[in-house]
Amino acid sequence: MFIGLHLLRELGWRNPLITRFGLGPYKGLISLGVALSIFLIVLGKGNAPFIQVWVPPFSLRSITHLLMISSCILVLAGALPNSYTRELIGHPMLVGVIVWGISHLLSNGDMASVLLFGTLGLWALFKIFSLEFRKENRSDKENPRRASLIWDGAAIILGMIAYMVLLVFHGPLFGFALTAFN
């Protein structure tokens, strides 16, 4: 459901749905669908049977945390306008999803984790290629706005806050505590 909603453009359904419902209602319905799909992903992952595919070395856990810090910063940089990170990387939110997927694959060797994090990482990679292909074939060029370090700073600060929130509340939210506090 999550991936399907994020592939409406590639499937050719985005513009007809916007034409039919209007931009505001379309965004509202997509947002509700994405929120529901995230809830279902978390619920499904939590209830999936544990089938060991590989045993991740404990030493990779510290790398996972470092990757997750960068993932949170990249995702926030993708949500904020006009940063140098966006200029340099192009699709920082999607790169953040790829980093998130890789970091979780380093620490989780069960089948549900491999399917979830691997699939979402591959989806993000596909989406980057799709968006770049569309950009190359567009006749209208976007108006470039000047990047500002303010947005990069905001992405770093908000990304660190998001990482700390995920670190502290990972247990209650996702069923696996990462700190002794929960």
MODELLER restraints for C-alpha pairs under 7 A, 6 or more apart:
rsr = mdl.restraints
at = mdl.atoms
rsr.add(forms.Gaussian(group=physical.xy_distance, feature=features.Distance(at['CA:1:A'], at['CA:37:A']), mean=5.86, stdev=0.5))
rsr.add(forms.Gaussian(group=physical.xy_distance, feature=features.Distance(at['CA:2:A'], at['CA:34:A']), mean=5.70, stdev=0.5))
rsr.add(forms.Gaussian(group=physical.xy_distance, feature=features.Distance(at['CA:2:A'], at['CA:37:A']), mean=5.31, stdev=0.5))
rsr.add(forms.Gaussian(group=physical.xy_distance, feature=features.Distance(at['CA:5:A'], at['CA:30:A']), mean=6.84, stdev=0.5))
rsr.add(forms.Gaussian(group=physical.xy_distance, feature=features.Distance(at['CA:8:A'], at['CA:14:A']), mean=5.04, stdev=0.5))
rsr.add(forms.Gaussian(group=physical.xy_distance, feature=features.Distance(at['CA:17:A'], at['CA:26:A']), mean=6.86, stdev=0.5))
rsr.add(forms.Gaussian(group=physical.xy_distance, feature=features.Distance(at['CA:18:A'], at['CA:26:A']), mean=5.77, stdev=0.5))
rsr.add(forms.Gaussian(group=physical.xy_distance, feature=features.Distance(at['CA:42:A'], at['CA:174:A']), mean=6.56, stdev=0.5))
rsr.add(forms.Gaussian(group=physical.xy_distance, feature=features.Distance(at['CA:45:A'], at['CA:112:A']), mean=6.22, stdev=0.5))
rsr.add(forms.Gaussian(group=physical.xy_distance, feature=features.Distance(at['CA:46:A'], at['CA:174:A']), mean=6.90, stdev=0.5))
rsr.add(forms.Gaussian(group=physical.xy_distance, feature=features.Distance(at['CA:46:A'], at['CA:175:A']), mean=6.72, stdev=0.5))
rsr.add(forms.Gaussian(group=physical.xy_distance, feature=features.Distance(at['CA:48:A'], at['CA:112:A']), mean=6.39, stdev=0.5))
rsr.add(forms.Gaussian(group=physical.xy_distance, feature=features.Distance(at['CA:50:A'], at['CA:110:A']), mean=6.08, stdev=0.5))
rsr.add(forms.Gaussian(group=physical.xy_distance, feature=features.Distance(at['CA:51:A'], at['CA:110:A']), mean=5.27, stdev=0.5))
rsr.add(forms.Gaussian(group=physical.xy_distance, feature=features.Distance(at['CA:51:A'], at['CA:111:A']), mean=5.43, stdev=0.5))
rsr.add(forms.Gaussian(group=physical.xy_distance, feature=features.Distance(at['CA:52:A'], at['CA:109:A']), mean=5.96, stdev=0.5))
rsr.add(forms.Gaussian(group=physical.xy_distance, feature=features.Distance(at['CA:52:A'], at['CA:110:A']), mean=4.37, stdev=0.5))
rsr.add(forms.Gaussian(group=physical.xy_distance, feature=features.Distance(at['CA:52:A'], at['CA:111:A']), mean=6.24, stdev=0.5))
rsr.add(forms.Gaussian(group=physical.xy_distance, feature=features.Distance(at['CA:53:A'], at['CA:109:A']), mean=5.43, stdev=0.5))
rsr.add(forms.Gaussian(group=physical.xy_distance, feature=features.Distance(at['CA:53:A'], at['CA:110:A']), mean=5.21, stdev=0.5))
rsr.add(forms.Gaussian(group=physical.xy_distance, feature=features.Distance(at['CA:53:A'], at['CA:111:A']), mean=5.83, stdev=0.5))
rsr.add(forms.Gaussian(group=physical.xy_distance, feature=features.Distance(at['CA:54:A'], at['CA:109:A']), mean=4.74, stdev=0.5))
rsr.add(forms.Gaussian(group=physical.xy_distance, feature=features.Distance(at['CA:54:A'], at['CA:110:A']), mean=6.84, stdev=0.5))
rsr.add(forms.Gaussian(group=physical.xy_distance, feature=features.Distance(at['CA:55:A'], at['CA:109:A']), mean=5.52, stdev=0.5))
rsr.add(forms.Gaussian(group=physical.xy_distance, feature=features.Distance(at['CA:56:A'], at['CA:106:A']), mean=6.26, stdev=0.5))
rsr.add(forms.Gaussian(group=physical.xy_distance, feature=features.Distance(at['CA:56:A'], at['CA:107:A']), mean=5.56, stdev=0.5))
rsr.add(forms.Gaussian(group=physical.xy_distance, feature=features.Distance(at['CA:56:A'], at['CA:108:A']), mean=6.33, stdev=0.5))
rsr.add(forms.Gaussian(group=physical.xy_distance, feature=features.Distance(at['CA:56:A'], at['CA:109:A']), mean=5.85, stdev=0.5))
rsr.add(forms.Gaussian(group=physical.xy_distance, feature=features.Distance(at['CA:60:A'], at['CA:106:A']), mean=6.22, stdev=0.5))
rsr.add(forms.Gaussian(group=physical.xy_distance, feature=features.Distance(at['CA:60:A'], at['CA:107:A']), mean=6.48, stdev=0.5))
rsr.add(forms.Gaussian(group=physical.xy_distance, feature=features.Distance(at['CA:61:A'], at['CA:107:A']), mean=5.87, stdev=0.5))
rsr.add(forms.Gaussian(group=physical.xy_distance, feature=features.Distance(at['CA:64:A'], at['CA:103:A']), mean=4.64, stdev=0.5))
rsr.add(forms.Gaussian(group=physical.xy_distance, feature=features.Distance(at['CA:64:A'], at['CA:104:A']), mean=6.66, stdev=0.5))
rsr.add(forms.Gaussian(group=physical.xy_distance, feature=features.Distance(at['CA:64:A'], at['CA:106:A']), mean=6.62, stdev=0.5))
rsr.add(forms.Gaussian(group=physical.xy_distance, feature=features.Distance(at['CA:64:A'], at['CA:107:A']), mean=6.79, stdev=0.5))
rsr.add(forms.Gaussian(group=physical.xy_distance, feature=features.Distance(at['CA:67:A'], at['CA:99:A']), mean=6.42, stdev=0.5))
rsr.add(forms.Gaussian(group=physical.xy_distance, feature=features.Distance(at['CA:67:A'], at['CA:103:A']), mean=5.81, stdev=0.5))
rsr.add(forms.Gaussian(group=physical.xy_distance, feature=features.Distance(at['CA:68:A'], at['CA:100:A']), mean=5.96, stdev=0.5))
rsr.add(forms.Gaussian(group=physical.xy_distance, feature=features.Distance(at['CA:68:A'], at['CA:103:A']), mean=6.55, stdev=0.5))
rsr.add(forms.Gaussian(group=physical.xy_distance, feature=features.Distance(at['CA:69:A'], at['CA:160:A']), mean=6.54, stdev=0.5))
rsr.add(forms.Gaussian(group=physical.xy_distance, feature=features.Distance(at['CA:69:A'], at['CA:163:A']), mean=5.92, stdev=0.5))
rsr.add(forms.Gaussian(group=physical.xy_distance, feature=features.Distance(at['CA:71:A'], at['CA:96:A']), mean=4.26, stdev=0.5))
rsr.add(forms.Gaussian(group=physical.xy_distance, feature=features.Distance(at['CA:71:A'], at['CA:97:A']), mean=6.74, stdev=0.5))
rsr.add(forms.Gaussian(group=physical.xy_distance, feature=features.Distance(at['CA:71:A'], at['CA:99:A']), mean=5.60, stdev=0.5))
rsr.add(forms.Gaussian(group=physical.xy_distance, feature=features.Distance(at['CA:71:A'], at['CA:100:A']), mean=5.57, stdev=0.5))
rsr.add(forms.Gaussian(group=physical.xy_distance, feature=features.Distance(at['CA:72:A'], at['CA:96:A']), mean=6.72, stdev=0.5))
rsr.add(forms.Gaussian(group=physical.xy_distance, feature=features.Distance(at['CA:72:A'], at['CA:159:A']), mean=4.69, stdev=0.5))
rsr.add(forms.Gaussian(group=physical.xy_distance, feature=features.Distance(at['CA:72:A'], at['CA:162:A']), mean=6.47, stdev=0.5))
rsr.add(forms.Gaussian(group=physical.xy_distance, feature=features.Distance(at['CA:72:A'], at['CA:163:A']), mean=6.04, stdev=0.5))
rsr.add(forms.Gaussian(group=physical.xy_distance, feature=features.Distance(at['CA:73:A'], at['CA:155:A']), mean=5.50, stdev=0.5))
rsr.add(forms.Gaussian(group=physical.xy_distance, feature=features.Distance(at['CA:73:A'], at['CA:156:A']), mean=5.34, stdev=0.5))
rsr.add(forms.Gaussian(group=physical.xy_distance, feature=features.Distance(at['CA:73:A'], at['CA:159:A']), mean=4.06, stdev=0.5))
rsr.add(forms.Gaussian(group=physical.xy_distance, feature=features.Distance(at['CA:73:A'], at['CA:160:A']), mean=6.82, stdev=0.5))
rsr.add(forms.Gaussian(group=physical.xy_distance, feature=features.Distance(at['CA:74:A'], at['CA:92:A']), mean=5.00, stdev=0.5))
rsr.add(forms.Gaussian(group=physical.xy_distance, feature=features.Distance(at['CA:74:A'], at['CA:93:A']), mean=5.53, stdev=0.5))
rsr.add(forms.Gaussian(group=physical.xy_distance, feature=features.Distance(at['CA:74:A'], at['CA:95:A']), mean=6.96, stdev=0.5))
rsr.add(forms.Gaussian(group=physical.xy_distance, feature=features.Distance(at['CA:74:A'], at['CA:96:A']), mean=4.87, stdev=0.5))
rsr.add(forms.Gaussian(group=physical.xy_distance, feature=features.Distance(at['CA:75:A'], at['CA:92:A']), mean=6.11, stdev=0.5))
rsr.add(forms.Gaussian(group=physical.xy_distance, feature=features.Distance(at['CA:75:A'], at['CA:93:A']), mean=3.98, stdev=0.5))
rsr.add(forms.Gaussian(group=physical.xy_distance, feature=features.Distance(at['CA:75:A'], at['CA:96:A']), mean=5.10, stdev=0.5))
rsr.add(forms.Gaussian(group=physical.xy_distance, feature=features.Distance(at['CA:76:A'], at['CA:93:A']), mean=6.90, stdev=0.5))
rsr.add(forms.Gaussian(group=physical.xy_distance, feature=features.Distance(at['CA:76:A'], at['CA:155:A']), mean=5.20, stdev=0.5))
rsr.add(forms.Gaussian(group=physical.xy_distance, feature=features.Distance(at['CA:76:A'], at['CA:158:A']), mean=6.86, stdev=0.5))
rsr.add(forms.Gaussian(group=physical.xy_distance, feature=features.Distance(at['CA:76:A'], at['CA:159:A']), mean=5.87, stdev=0.5))
rsr.add(forms.Gaussian(group=physical.xy_distance, feature=features.Distance(at['CA:77:A'], at['CA:83:A']), mean=6.95, stdev=0.5))
rsr.add(forms.Gaussian(group=physical.xy_distance, feature=features.Distance(at['CA:77:A'], at['CA:85:A']), mean=6.62, stdev=0.5))
rsr.add(forms.Gaussian(group=physical.xy_distance, feature=features.Distance(at['CA:77:A'], at['CA:86:A']), mean=6.68, stdev=0.5))
rsr.add(forms.Gaussian(group=physical.xy_distance, feature=features.Distance(at['CA:77:A'], at['CA:92:A']), mean=6.19, stdev=0.5))
rsr.add(forms.Gaussian(group=physical.xy_distance, feature=features.Distance(at['CA:77:A'], at['CA:93:A']), mean=6.76, stdev=0.5))
rsr.add(forms.Gaussian(group=physical.xy_distance, feature=features.Distance(at['CA:77:A'], at['CA:152:A']), mean=6.70, stdev=0.5))
rsr.add(forms.Gaussian(group=physical.xy_distance, feature=features.Distance(at['CA:77:A'], at['CA:155:A']), mean=4.91, stdev=0.5))
rsr.add(forms.Gaussian(group=physical.xy_distance, feature=features.Distance(at['CA:78:A'], at['CA:86:A']), mean=6.57, stdev=0.5))
rsr.add(forms.Gaussian(group=physical.xy_distance, feature=features.Distance(at['CA:78:A'], at['CA:91:A']), mean=6.49, stdev=0.5))
rsr.add(forms.Gaussian(group=physical.xy_distance, feature=features.Distance(at['CA:78:A'], at['CA:92:A']), mean=4.85, stdev=0.5))
rsr.add(forms.Gaussian(group=physical.xy_distance, feature=features.Distance(at['CA:78:A'], at['CA:93:A']), mean=4.31, stdev=0.5))
rsr.add(forms.Gaussian(group=physical.xy_distance, feature=features.Distance(at['CA:79:A'], at['CA:93:A']), mean=6.99, stdev=0.5))
rsr.add(forms.Gaussian(group=physical.xy_distance, feature=features.Distance(at['CA:80:A'], at['CA:151:A']), mean=6.54, stdev=0.5))
rsr.add(forms.Gaussian(group=physical.xy_distance, feature=features.Distance(at['CA:81:A'], at['CA:151:A']), mean=6.83, stdev=0.5))
rsr.add(forms.Gaussian(group=physical.xy_distance, feature=features.Distance(at['CA:82:A'], at['CA:145:A']), mean=6.66, stdev=0.5))
rsr.add(forms.Gaussian(group=physical.xy_distance, feature=features.Distance(at['CA:82:A'], at['CA:146:A']), mean=6.56, stdev=0.5))
rsr.add(forms.Gaussian(group=physical.xy_distance, feature=features.Distance(at['CA:82:A'], at['CA:147:A']), mean=4.53, stdev=0.5))
rsr.add(forms.Gaussian(group=physical.xy_distance, feature=features.Distance(at['CA:82:A'], at['CA:148:A']), mean=6.24, stdev=0.5))
rsr.add(forms.Gaussian(group=physical.xy_distance, feature=features.Distance(at['CA:82:A'], at['CA:151:A']), mean=6.68, stdev=0.5))
rsr.add(forms.Gaussian(group=physical.xy_distance, feature=features.Distance(at['CA:83:A'], at['CA:147:A']), mean=4.87, stdev=0.5))
rsr.add(forms.Gaussian(group=physical.xy_distance, feature=features.Distance(at['CA:83:A'], at['CA:148:A']), mean=5.41, stdev=0.5))
rsr.add(forms.Gaussian(group=physical.xy_distance, feature=features.Distance(at['CA:83:A'], at['CA:149:A']), mean=6.29, stdev=0.5))
rsr.add(forms.Gaussian(group=physical.xy_distance, feature=features.Distance(at['CA:83:A'], at['CA:151:A']), mean=5.03, stdev=0.5))
rsr.add(forms.Gaussian(group=physical.xy_distance, feature=features.Distance(at['CA:83:A'], at['CA:152:A']), mean=5.27, stdev=0.5))
rsr.add(forms.Gaussian(group=physical.xy_distance, feature=features.Distance(at['CA:84:A'], at['CA:147:A']), mean=5.46, stdev=0.5))
rsr.add(forms.Gaussian(group=physical.xy_distance, feature=features.Distance(at['CA:84:A'], at['CA:148:A']), mean=6.56, stdev=0.5))
rsr.add(forms.Gaussian(group=physical.xy_distance, feature=features.Distance(at['CA:84:A'], at['CA:149:A']), mean=6.68, stdev=0.5))
rsr.add(forms.Gaussian(group=physical.xy_distance, feature=features.Distance(at['CA:84:A'], at['CA:152:A']), mean=6.52, stdev=0.5))
rsr.add(forms.Gaussian(group=physical.xy_distance, feature=features.Distance(at['CA:85:A'], at['CA:152:A']), mean=6.53, stdev=0.5))
rsr.add(forms.Gaussian(group=physical.xy_distance, feature=features.Distance(at['CA:86:A'], at['CA:92:A']), mean=5.93, stdev=0.5))
rsr.add(forms.Gaussian(group=physical.xy_distance, feature=features.Distance(at['CA:91:A'], at['CA:128:A']), mean=6.85, stdev=0.5))
rsr.add(forms.Gaussian(group=physical.xy_distance, feature=features.Distance(at['CA:94:A'], at['CA:124:A']), mean=5.23, stdev=0.5))
rsr.add(forms.Gaussian(group=physical.xy_distance, feature=features.Distance(at['CA:94:A'], at['CA:128:A']), mean=6.87, stdev=0.5))
rsr.add(forms.Gaussian(group=physical.xy_distance, feature=features.Distance(at['CA:97:A'], at['CA:121:A']), mean=6.12, stdev=0.5))
rsr.add(forms.Gaussian(group=physical.xy_distance, feature=features.Distance(at['CA:97:A'], at['CA:124:A']), mean=6.43, stdev=0.5))
rsr.add(forms.Gaussian(group=physical.xy_distance, feature=features.Distance(at['CA:98:A'], at['CA:121:A']), mean=4.42, stdev=0.5))
rsr.add(forms.Gaussian(group=physical.xy_distance, feature=features.Distance(at['CA:98:A'], at['CA:124:A']), mean=6.17, stdev=0.5))
rsr.add(forms.Gaussian(group=physical.xy_distance, feature=features.Distance(at['CA:98:A'], at['CA:125:A']), mean=6.97, stdev=0.5))
rsr.add(forms.Gaussian(group=physical.xy_distance, feature=features.Distance(at['CA:101:A'], at['CA:117:A']), mean=4.50, stdev=0.5))
rsr.add(forms.Gaussian(group=physical.xy_distance, feature=features.Distance(at['CA:101:A'], at['CA:118:A']), mean=6.11, stdev=0.5))
rsr.add(forms.Gaussian(group=physical.xy_distance, feature=features.Distance(at['CA:101:A'], at['CA:120:A']), mean=6.75, stdev=0.5))
rsr.add(forms.Gaussian(group=physical.xy_distance, feature=features.Distance(at['CA:101:A'], at['CA:121:A']), mean=5.15, stdev=0.5))
rsr.add(forms.Gaussian(group=physical.xy_distance, feature=features.Distance(at['CA:104:A'], at['CA:117:A']), mean=6.64, stdev=0.5))
rsr.add(forms.Gaussian(group=physical.xy_distance, feature=features.Distance(at['CA:105:A'], at['CA:113:A']), mean=6.95, stdev=0.5))
rsr.add(forms.Gaussian(group=physical.xy_distance, feature=features.Distance(at['CA:105:A'], at['CA:114:A']), mean=6.33, stdev=0.5))
rsr.add(forms.Gaussian(group=physical.xy_distance, feature=features.Distance(at['CA:105:A'], at['CA:117:A']), mean=6.52, stdev=0.5))
rsr.add(forms.Gaussian(group=physical.xy_distance, feature=features.Distance(at['CA:167:A'], at['CA:178:A']), mean=6.09, stdev=0.5))
rsr.add(forms.Gaussian(group=physical.xy_distance, feature=features.Distance(at['CA:167:A'], at['CA:179:A']), mean=6.97, stdev=0.5))
rsr.add(forms.Gaussian(group=physical.xy_distance, feature=features.Distance(at['CA:168:A'], at['CA:179:A']), mean=6.36, stdev=0.5))
rsr.add(forms.Gaussian(group=physical.xy_distance, feature=features.Distance(at['CA:168:A'], at['CA:181:A']), mean=6.97, stdev=0.5))
rsr.add(forms.Gaussian(group=physical.xy_distance, feature=features.Distance(at['CA:170:A'], at['CA:176:A']), mean=6.22, stdev=0.5))
rsr.add(forms.Gaussian(group=physical.xy_distance, feature=features.Distance(at['CA:170:A'], at['CA:177:A']), mean=5.54, stdev=0.5))
rsr.add(forms.Gaussian(group=physical.xy_distance, feature=features.Distance(at['CA:170:A'], at['CA:178:A']), mean=6.37, stdev=0.5))
rsr.add(forms.Gaussian(group=physical.xy_distance, feature=features.Distance(at['CA:171:A'], at['CA:177:A']), mean=3.65, stdev=0.5))
rsr.add(forms.Gaussian(group=physical.xy_distance, feature=features.Distance(at['CA:171:A'], at['CA:178:A']), mean=6.66, stdev=0.5))
rsr.add(forms.Gaussian(group=physical.xy_distance, feature=features.Distance(at['CA:171:A'], at['CA:182:A']), mean=6.29, stdev=0.5))
